[in-house]
Amino acid sequence: MRKELIDSMVEQALSGEGITREQALELETFSREELALLYEGTSRIREKFKGQDVKICSIVNAKSGRCVEDCSFCGQSAAFKTSSPEYGLMEVEEIVRAAKEAEAFGSNEFSIVTSGTALDNRSELDRVIEAIRRIKAETRLEVCCSLGLMRLDHLKELKAAGLDRCHHNLETAASHFDQIVTTHGYDDEVQAVKNAREAGLKVCVGGIFGMGETHGQRVELAFDIKDLKTHSLPINFLKPIEGTGLEHLQLMEAGEALRTIALLRLVLPEMDLFVCGGREEVFSEEPERLFAAGANGILGGNYLTTKGQDPKKDIEMIEGLGLRPVYQST
């Protein structure tokens, strides 16, 4: 049992500094008993920086399918034949209604998500701008958008309309990226994040884990995100979708998923960590364990192309652990 090493890593994270790349790589060798001790520490780190609050985010799949990108994990790519829905951009009223429903069940943040390389059609952009204005005027929600590889000038327009946050995943490590996406590069993803920061938006940047990457590549992604100095991190676990390029992969085991959450908490001790896609499947047996590993947020309700858990069950689980769902933006 490497208790001294574990204690050192936890204390380093509690200081706000975060563990080193070398220490992060060492996590791959931890035994089950060592990981159990580590999770006691990552729970302390979460409590120090995030208290007992659990943030809840919701999304609306405002435009679905027909995407020209070939992201191997995605059921919305036109490169694959899947059963994922296809439809154009929702009307403003539909988006606003979805936001109000999310607020009613306890979300503090609401994200408008669209398929495609970027939302650069003028009429569609104007529709999203109007939806943001309405949501800010009629709810207390923090509003986020995930609209692809957006231009700086368009992001500035969205910011002026009241957008609080931009979500843009790097998806996976730079060294693994061309195994997952070939229609654009990792540098394009990084530039989209930089554009959002320059526009004055808070930025939410994460990835999808379990896409055939190594532990070292997870570490690589964690430190790339740290270098970008973003605000929150959505942790997704691959749910292999029939017909996509990654349909042959297996769902990540819960133990490995917990190790991944702990890695991110130790590297990024002050970051908001949201567990999103794959949560119900990966943590079907003990969903509460993700908070001990260091997460302080979840995505509530449905995902882009798959159903999520009943939001009431999420609230009951959080409160049953003695934690506090955050019901509104602060």
N, C-alpha and C positions, 0 to 999 in steps of 0.2 A: 504494500500500500504506500503510494507516494504522497503521504499527507502533507509534507512540507511543501512540495511543489504545488499541490492544490491550494493550500493556504496562501502561498505567495501569489498565485494567479488571482485568487479572489481579492486579496488585499490591494493588489495593483489595480484591479477593476474598480474597487470601492473608492480608490483615490481619484477616479475619473479618468485616469490615464489609459486604461485598457491594456490587455496583454500584448506581448510582442508576436511577430509572425512566427518565430521559432517555437514559442510556447503554444501558439494556436495549432501548429503542425503536430505537436506532441499529443494533442487530444485524441488523435486517431488510435493511439496505443493504450488508452485508458481501459481498464477492466470494468465490468459491471459494478463492482463494489466501489471503485474509484469514482465512477460517474455518479453513483448515488450520493457520495460525499460531496462531489462537485455541485450537484443540484441544490444542496443545502446552501452553498455559497452563492449560486446564481439567484436563488430566491432572495437572499439578503441584498444582493446588488439591485434587483428589481425594486425591492421595498425602499431602499435608500433613495433612489433617483425617481421612482414613480409612485411611491406610497402604496396605498391599497386600491388605487383607481385602475379600472380596466376600461380602456377606450373601445368604443364600438363604431365601426365604419360600415356604411352600406353603399352599394353601387346600383346603377341602372345601366343595362346593356342597351344604350340608346340607338345604336346602329350596329347591325350584326351581319357577319359573313361577307363573302365576295372580296376578300382581301387579296391583293396581288402579291403580298409577301409570302415566303415559304417556310415560316417558323414551324419546325417539325412537331412541336407540342400542341399546335393550335387547330381546333376544329373549325375555325372561321376562315382558314386559308383556302383560296380557290385551287391551290395545288393538290388538295385532298378531297376525297368524297366521304363526307360524314353526314350525320343526321342533325348537325347544329343548325339553328334557325338562320334564315336570311331575310333581312328587311332593311329598308332605308331609314334615315334619321327620323326619330319620333317627333311628334309635334310638341311645341312648348308646353302645352297643358298636360300632356302625358308625363313629361319629365318632372314638372312641378308636382304633380300628383304623387309620383313615386317618391319624391323627396319628403313630402308631408307624411306619407305612410312610414318611411324610415324613421323620421323624427318621433312619430307616435309610438313606435315600439322600443325606442331608446337610443337610437344612433345619435352621435354628436358630430359626425362627418358624413357627407354624401358626395359620391363621385359619379360624374357623367363619363361613361366610357363608350368610345366608338371604334369600330373596326376600320382597317385601312392604313396606308402608310402615314397619312396625316389628314387632319380635317382642314383642307385648304380651299374647299368650295365656298364662295362668298355667301351664298344664301344659307348654307348649312352653318357656317361660322356665325352668321347673324342670329340664327335660331338658337344656337347654344348661348350666345351672349344674352339674348332676351331671357332664356331660361335661368341663367345665373342671376340676373337682376331680380327676377320674380322670386327665386328661392331666398335670396338675401333679404328681400323686403317682407316676405310672408312666413319665414321660419327663423329659427335661431341657429341653424346649422352652419358649420364650416363647409364651404363648397370646394370640391376638388374636381379636376378633369384629367382624364387619361385619353389623349387624342392623337398619339403617335409622334412622329418626328416633326414637331411643330417649329415654324419660323419664329424668330424673336419678335417681329412686329405684330404677328397675330397673338402671341402670348401677352404682349403689352396691352392689346385691346381687351383680352379676357381679364387681365388684372384690373383694368380700368372699370370693367363691368361689375367687379366685386369678387372675382375668383381669389380664393385664399391660397390654394395649394395646387401643384401640378404633380401628377403621378407618372413616372416613366421608369419601367424596369430595365435594367441592363441585361436581364434574362439569365446569363451565366458568365463564367469567367472569360476573359479575352482569349485565353489559350484554348478554350473549348467552343468558342462562339461559332466558328465556321462548320462545326459538326451539327449545329442546331439551325442556323440561318445562313443562307447564301445570297439572298436578294439585297441585303445591305450589310454594312460592317459594324463592328463594335464601336468604332470611332463615331459613327453616326448616332449611336445610342448615347454616348458620352456627351456629344455636342448638344443633343436635345435637352439633356439635364442642365448643361451650362446655360443654354438659352433661357430655361425656366428660372434659373437663379438670377440671371442678368435682368430678367423682367420684373424682379422683386417678389417672386412667389416663393412660398415655402415649397420644398421639394421632397417628394416621397419616392425613394428608389430602392428596389429590391431585386429579387430574382426567383427562379424556379429551381428547386433542388430535387435530385433524383432523376436527372436527365442523362445519366451515364458519366457524370463528372466524377473526379476523384476528390478525396478529402482535401488534398492540396489545392485543388481548383476552387473549392468552397472557401478556403482561406484566402485565396487570391481575390475572389469576388468581394469578400468582407473588407479587405484592405483597400480595394479600389473604391468602394462606397465610402469608407472612412476618409479617404483622400478628397472625395468630392464635397465633404462637409454638408451633407444633406440633413433633413429633419426627422424623417421616419422611414421605416423599412418594412415592407410587406414580405412575409416569408410564405412562399407557395411551395407545395409539394406536388410533383407531377401526378396527375390522374390520367393514365394512358387512355386516349380516346381512339376507339376503333376507326380505322381509315387514315389516321395521321402517321407521320413518319416515326413516331415513338410508341406506336401501339404495342410493340413487342416487349416493352419494358414492364417491370413489376412495380407495384406500389412500394414506396420506401417503408421499411419496418419502423415501428414506433420508436424503438431504442435509438436508431440512427437519426431519426427526425429530432428527438430530444437533444442529442449530441450537437446537431446543427444549430438549434436554437441557442443552446448554451455557448457555442462558439461565437455566435453573433453578439450575445449579451456581454461576453468577456472582452471582445474586441471593441464593441461600441456600447460601453456601459450606460451612457446617458441617452441613447437613442430610443425612440418609441418603436417597439417591435410588435407588428401585427401578424398573427398567424391567419392566413387567408385560404387560398385554394388547397384542397386536399385535407383540410383539418378534420372533417367528420370521418373520412375513410381511414386516415392514418392513426387518429386517436380515438377510434371507435370504442375501445375498452376503457380507457382512463383519460378522458378529455381534459381533466383538471391538471394533469401533469405538465402541460405546456407552460403554465404559470410558474411552477417551480424551476423549470429550465431557464426562465428569464423573460418570457413574453409578457407584455402588458396591454395587449390589444388583440381584437379579433375582427374579422369581417363577418357581419351578421346578415342573415337573409340569404338570397340566392347569389350565385356567381354569374359569370358571363354566359355560359352555355349549359350549366348544370345546376341542379337544385341544391340549396343549402338546408340547414337545420331550421326548425321552427324557432323564430327569435325568442319566444317566451322561454324555451328550454335553455337558451344561452343565458338569459337573465337569471333564471333559477339556479343554474350551475354557478355563475359568478357570485351571487349572493350567498349560496350555500357554502362557499369557501371562505366566507367572511370578507370578501372583496367588494368593491363598490363600482357598479356600472356608471360610467360617465354619460349622463343623459343629454348634455348639451355642450355646445362649444364654449370655451372659456377664454 
